Amino acid sequence: MRRDGAHDAVRVGGAGDNGADVKGTDPAGRRWVLQCKHRRDGAAGAAVGSPDLHVLNGTGRPVHGGDVVVLVTNGRFTRPAREFARSQQLHLVDRAVLSEWASGTSPLWELLPHLPAPRRNRRHNPRVPSDPSHERY
């Protein structure tokens, strides 16, 4: 995130992280909240399911003030997880997207579709959820 221009990006993961491992603001002013799930066997291992997304969905916007809420894995996602993410405007980064992002050729915000509108002209207040009219999925 820092490499791509989110200069305030911080790692916050660990016990009591309330479902966030990384938080930061992109150059367009959108607040990002990322939860990371490592799979020992990568794409061949257990897929990330919807329970992990339920936790992230419950905290990403209301607790962390996220405009863009993302679950990142070095593996893959179950179909129910993908469907839930779509219905809740959550973003998924699987092994393929993670590899592309890690290559450094594009920032994450250029790799994900349906991002909310930039916040350039609005001051961010993490206690106030983002305006739903700005979240186009």
Secondary structure, 3 states (H helix, E strand, C coil): CCCCCCCCCEECCCCCCCCCCEEEECCCCCEEEEEEECCCCHHHCCCECHHHHHHHHHHCCCCCCCCEEEEEECCCECHHHHHHHHHHCCEEECHHHHHHHHCCCCCHHHHCCCCCCCCCCCCCCCCCCCCHHHCCC
